[in-house]
Amino acid sequence: MAVEAPATPAAPLTDEQAEVASTFQASSPDGKQSGAAVPAADGASSSVAGEVRQLPASAEYLPTDEQTADIAFLAMGTQASRNEELVAAIDGGQYINVADIRGNTIMHLILERGGGQEDFVKLMHGKGAALDYANENGKTPLMIAIAFQRHNLIAYLIENGADLKALDGQGMSMLHIACWFGHLEVLENLVKQKVLLDTHIETRDNDQRTPLLVASFRASAAVCQLLQSVGANCSVEDKRNNKPADLAGRVGRRKSKELFDTWETTLAVAIAATKLKGKLLKKKKAAAAPPDDDPLDINNMSPASRRRAGGGVVNNPSPQGKRPSKPPKGPDPSIFN
C-alpha cells in the first residue's frame, strides 16, 4: 500500500474565514459534532458522473489505495498553488467527485480558499464537479459562496442550476445565511430569484426563525428594510416568542428596533381601521334593510287570528277574507236608459 507524503500545511485562516468556519462547523440538529458524518461503505467506489464518493471514517487510520489517492487529491484542493496538480490528477484518472469524512468536496474546498477562484471553479465544473452536494452540516457550495460574499461565483452557480431551495442542517435557507452574515448586496441579488423568495421568505430554521428574525439581531437595518419591502412578516415570533423588535433591542440595534416598532404600529392601525370599516359597513346595511313584518299587525294575520285578536280595521284584506259579491244575473239595466 502506498504511503501518502505529508501534505503542505494550509495557510492560516483569515478572520472572515474563521468566523464562517466556526458557524459552518456547529452541531447538526441530531447532535452529531463536526467529524461524525456517516460515510459510504468501506471500499465502495463510484464512477457514475455526478455521484459523490465520500471517505469513510476508517480512511483516517486504515485507508485503501483508492482512499489514499482521494485524500491526497482533496488535500491539494485547499491550496490555490496546487491547481495544476489537481488538473493533472483529474486528467490522469482521479475521480473528481470525492468528499472527505466531513462531506466536503473539491468545490467546497475551492470556494473556501478566498477570492480569485472564479476561473478554476468554472474549470472544475466543466470537468464534472458536483454543484449541490451537501457536507455533514448540510452546506452546499452555493451556501459557502454566499457566506464568503463570492458575488461572481454566486451568480455562476445560480446560472448553472445550483439548488436555491436547499436547506442546511440547521434548517437555514440561502436567505437565512445571507442575513446571518449581514450581506446586503448578496441579499439584494438573492431576492431577485423568484423561486427562492416564494419558497423561503417565511421559512423557519430549527430555532423557528425566519430570515427577518435572523436579520433583526445579525444584520443592519438596511437588510431588515429590504426583507420587509419584499413581503417579510414583521410580526413573526421565534420559538421563545421573541419578535424582531425584541431581538433587535436585545443586541442594541436601535435603528432596526425603531423600524420594527414603526412597522408593528402601522400594521396595528391598519388592522384596526379594517375592522372598523367592516363594522360600519355592516351597520349601514342593517339601517338600509326594510323593517321586518310585525306579527302583531292585524294586517299580517289570518282571518281566524284576527277574530281571536278581537277584529280590527283591515287596510289590505287578504284573499282569505270575504268573497267578493257576484254581479246580478240578466241583462245590464243600463242598456234600457
C-alpha positions in Angstrom: 0.0 0.0 0.0 1.4 3.4 -1.0 2.2 5.8 1.8 1.0 9.3 1.4 3.5 12.1 1.7 2.8 14.7 4.4 0.6 17.5 2.9 1.9 21.0 2.9 0.2 22.9 5.8 -2.6 25.2 4.6 -2.3 29.0 5.2 -3.8 30.3 8.4 -7.4 31.3 8.2 -8.3 34.9 7.9 -10.7 36.4 10.5 -13.5 36.1 7.9 -12.7 32.5 7.1 -12.5 31.7 10.8 -16.0 33.2 11.5 -17.6 31.3 8.6 -15.8 28.1 9.6 -17.0 28.3 13.2 -20.5 28.8 12.1 -20.5 26.0 9.5 -19.0 23.5 11.9 -21.7 23.9 14.6 -23.5 20.9 15.8 -26.1 19.4 13.4 -29.7 19.0 14.6 -29.3 15.4 15.5 -26.4 16.2 17.9 -23.5 15.0 15.7 -20.4 17.1 16.0 -18.2 18.1 13.2 -16.3 14.9 12.0 -19.1 12.5 12.8 -20.5 12.3 9.3 -21.9 8.9 8.1 -19.6 7.7 5.4 -20.1 5.4 2.5 -19.3 1.7 3.0 -15.6 0.9 3.3 -14.1 0.1 -0.1 -17.1 1.4 -2.0 -16.2 3.1 -5.3 -18.3 5.3 -7.5 -17.5 6.4 -11.0 -21.0 7.4 -12.1 -20.9 11.0 -13.3 -22.3 13.4 -10.6 -22.3 10.9 -7.8 -20.0 11.7 -4.8 -17.8 9.1 -3.2 -17.3 10.1 0.5 -14.4 8.8 2.5 -15.4 6.7 5.5 -14.1 7.4 9.0 -11.8 4.4 8.7 -9.9 6.2 6.0 -8.2 8.3 8.7 -6.3 5.3 10.1 -6.5 2.5 7.6 -7.1 3.8 4.0 -7.2 1.7 0.9 -5.1 2.7 -2.1 -8.1 4.4 -3.7 -8.9 6.3 -0.5 -5.2 7.3 -0.1 -5.4 8.9 -3.6 -8.7 10.6 -2.7 -7.2 12.1 0.5 -4.2 13.4 -1.5 -6.5 14.9 -4.1 -8.6 16.7 -1.5 -5.5 18.0 0.3 -4.5 19.7 -2.9 -7.9 21.4 -3.1 -7.2 23.6 -0.1 -4.3 25.4 -1.8 -4.6 27.5 -4.9 -0.9 26.9 -5.6 -1.6 23.3 -6.4 -4.3 23.9 -9.1 -2.1 22.4 -11.8 -1.6 19.3 -9.8 -5.3 19.0 -9.3 -6.0 19.2 -13.0 -3.2 16.7 -13.8 -4.6 14.3 -11.2 -8.1 14.5 -12.8 -6.7 14.1 -16.3 -4.7 11.1 -15.0 -7.9 9.4 -14.0 -8.6 10.7 -10.5 -12.4 10.8 -9.8 -13.3 14.4 -9.2 -16.4 13.9 -7.0 -14.9 12.7 -3.8 -15.6 14.1 -0.3 -13.6 14.0 2.9 -15.0 12.4 6.1 -16.9 15.7 6.8 -18.5 15.7 3.4 -16.5 18.5 1.8 -16.0 18.1 -2.0 -13.4 19.8 -4.1 -16.0 22.5 -4.8 -16.4 23.2 -1.1 -12.7 23.4 -0.6 -12.0 25.8 -3.6 -14.8 28.1 -2.5 -13.3 28.4 1.0 -9.9 29.4 -0.3 -10.6 33.1 -0.9 -11.2 35.4 -3.8 -9.9 35.0 -7.4 -11.1 31.4 -7.8 -13.8 32.0 -10.4 -11.9 30.6 -13.4 -10.8 27.5 -11.5 -14.4 26.8 -10.2 -15.6 27.0 -13.8 -12.9 24.7 -14.9 -13.8 22.1 -12.2 -17.5 22.4 -13.0 -16.6 21.8 -16.7 -14.8 18.6 -15.6 -17.9 17.4 -13.8 -17.6 18.7 -10.2 -20.9 18.4 -8.4 -22.6 21.7 -7.5 -25.2 20.7 -4.9 -23.5 18.1 -2.7 -24.2 18.9 1.0 -21.5 18.3 3.6 -22.2 16.9 7.0 -23.6 20.2 8.2 -25.9 20.4 5.1 -23.8 23.2 3.5 -23.7 23.2 -0.3 -21.1 25.1 -2.4 -23.6 27.9 -3.0 -24.1 28.4 0.7 -20.3 28.8 1.1 -20.2 31.3 -1.7 -22.9 33.3 0.0 -21.2 33.2 3.4 -17.9 34.5 1.9 -19.6 37.0 -0.4 -18.3 35.5 -3.6 -20.6 37.6 -5.8 -19.4 36.3 -9.2 -19.4 32.7 -8.1 -22.9 33.1 -6.6 -24.1 34.3 -10.0 -22.3 31.5 -11.8 -23.6 28.7 -9.5 -27.2 30.0 -9.8 -26.9 30.3 -13.6 -25.7 26.7 -13.8 -28.6 25.3 -11.8 -27.4 25.3 -8.2 -30.4 24.3 -5.9 -31.8 27.6 -4.5 -34.3 25.7 -2.3 -31.8 23.7 -0.3 -31.7 24.0 3.5 -28.7 23.3 5.6 -28.6 21.1 8.7 -29.9 23.9 10.9 -32.8 24.5 8.6 -31.3 27.7 7.2 -32.0 28.7 3.6 -29.9 30.8 1.4 -31.7 33.9 2.7 -31.0 32.9 6.3 -27.3 32.6 5.6 -27.1 35.9 3.8 -28.9 37.5 6.8 -26.7 35.7 9.3 -23.6 37.3 7.8 -25.3 40.6 7.1 -24.5 40.6 3.4 -26.8 43.3 2.0 -25.5 43.1 -1.6 -25.7 39.3 -1.7 -29.3 39.5 -0.3 -30.3 42.1 -2.9 -29.4 39.6 -5.7 -30.9 36.6 -3.9 -34.4 38.3 -3.5 -34.5 38.7 -7.3 -34.7 34.9 -7.6 -38.4 34.4 -7.5 -38.3 30.7 -6.7 -36.1 31.4 -3.7 -38.3 34.3 -2.5 -41.5 32.4 -2.9 -40.2 29.3 -1.2 -38.2 30.7 1.7 -39.1 34.3 2.6 -41.1 32.9 5.6 -39.2 29.6 6.1 -38.2 28.9 9.7 -35.0 27.3 10.8 -34.6 24.9 13.7 -35.0 27.8 16.1 -38.2 28.8 14.4 -36.6 31.9 13.0 -37.4 33.4 9.6 -34.8 35.3 7.6 -36.1 38.6 9.0 -35.9 37.3 12.6 -32.2 36.4 11.9 -31.6 39.7 10.3 -33.1 41.6 13.3 -30.1 40.7 15.5 -27.4 39.8 13.0 -27.7 42.3 10.2 -28.1 46.0 9.6 -31.4 48.0 9.4 -30.9 48.1 5.6 -31.1 44.3 5.4 -34.3 44.4 7.5 -35.8 47.1 5.3 -35.0 45.0 2.2 -36.8 41.9 3.6 -39.8 44.0 4.7 -40.0 45.5 1.2 -40.3 42.1 -0.4 -43.1 40.9 1.9 -41.5 39.5 5.0 -43.8 39.3 8.0 -42.6 41.8 10.7 -44.8 40.3 13.5 -43.4 36.7 13.5 -42.1 35.1 16.6 -39.4 32.5 17.2 -39.8 29.5 19.5 -39.1 31.7 22.5 -41.9 34.1 21.5 -39.4 36.8 20.5 -40.4 39.2 17.8 -37.9 41.0 15.5 -38.2 44.2 17.6 -37.4 42.2 20.8 -34.3 40.7 19.3 -33.0 43.9 17.7 -33.5 45.7 21.1 -31.7 43.0 23.0 -28.5 43.3 21.0 -28.6 47.1 20.8 -29.6 47.6 17.2 -31.5 50.7 17.9 -32.3 51.7 14.3 -33.6 48.3 13.5 -35.8 48.3 16.6 -37.3 51.7 15.7 -38.1 50.3 12.3 -39.8 47.2 13.7 -41.8 49.3 16.2 -42.9 51.6 13.4 -44.0 48.7 11.2 -45.9 47.0 14.0 -47.7 50.2 14.9 -48.6 50.8 11.3 -49.9 47.2 10.9 -51.9 47.5 14.1 -53.5 50.7 12.9 -54.3 49.2 9.5 -55.9 46.1 11.2 -58.0 48.3 13.5 -59.1 50.5 10.5 -60.1 47.4 8.6 -62.2 46.1 11.5 -63.9 49.5 12.0 -64.7 49.7 8.3 -66.3 46.3 8.4 -68.4 47.3 11.4 -69.6 50.5 9.8 -70.5 48.7 6.6 -72.5 46.1 8.5 -74.3 48.9 10.4 -75.1 50.7 7.2 -76.5 47.6 5.6 -78.7 47.0 8.6 -80.1 50.5 8.5 -80.9 50.3 4.8 -82.8 47.0 5.1 -86.7 47.1 5.1 -88.3 46.6 8.5 -89.4 43.1 9.3 -93.2 42.4 9.3 -94.8 42.9 12.7 -96.5 39.7 13.7 -98.9 41.7 15.9 -100.1 43.9 13.0 -103.7 42.8 12.2 -103.0 43.1 8.5 -100.5 40.3 8.8 -103.0 37.9 10.5 -105.1 35.2 9.1 -108.9 35.7 9.4 -109.0 33.2 12.3 -106.2 35.1 14.1 -108.0 38.4 13.6 -111.2 37.1 15.1 -109.2 35.8 18.1 -107.5 39.1 18.4 -110.8 41.0 18.5 -111.1 42.1 15.0 -109.9 45.5 13.8 -109.5 47.5 10.7 -108.0 45.7 7.8 -106.2 48.0 5.4 -105.3 45.4 2.9 -107.6 42.4 3.3 -106.1 39.2 2.3 -107.6 36.9 -0.3 -108.7 34.7 2.5 -111.2 37.3 3.7 -114.8 37.8 2.5 -115.6 36.7 -1.0 -116.4 39.5 -3.5 -120.2 39.7 -4.4 -121.3 38.2 -7.7 -122.8 40.5 -10.4 -126.7 40.1 -10.7 -127.9 37.8 -13.4 -129.7 39.0 -16.5 -129.1 42.0 -18.8 -127.5 45.1 -17.6 -130.3 47.6 -16.7 -128.3 50.5 -18.0 -129.0 49.4 -21.6 -132.6 50.5 -21.2 -131.8 54.1 -20.2 
